[in-house]
């Protein structure tokens, strides 16, 4: 299995852990990611990546257009309010659509991040943010390209 496949599988597992409350789980995943990533790329960097991820997924999920990027990501580790609009949007969708949208956002976000800071650092940040849930993506050596 490729690293990309492992990452997609890990993200799918993370967001499907609580099918009864996919929106709340999505919020937890984003908050954990923001808490680890902001010290590396800054508040503006995080908000920019999140906004770009939203934009790139609006074709498949047009309702994401009404989800603004967080303005003060540093608050994310203390408050769920920064992703409230995303959470509300996810709550108004079926489990299948909410899961697919959140998965697409997370994959887009991590793809962009890999281009910017590299795969090893991105994987390290994901593992720090998501703990044991992300550890499987570090078990294999990085491919030599």
PyMOL commands that set and color helices and strands:
alter all, ss='L'
color gray80, all
select helices_A, chain A and resi 3-15+19-56+62-66+73-77+80-91+95-117+119-138
alter helices_A, ss='H'
color red, helices_A
deselect
rebuild
show_as cartoon
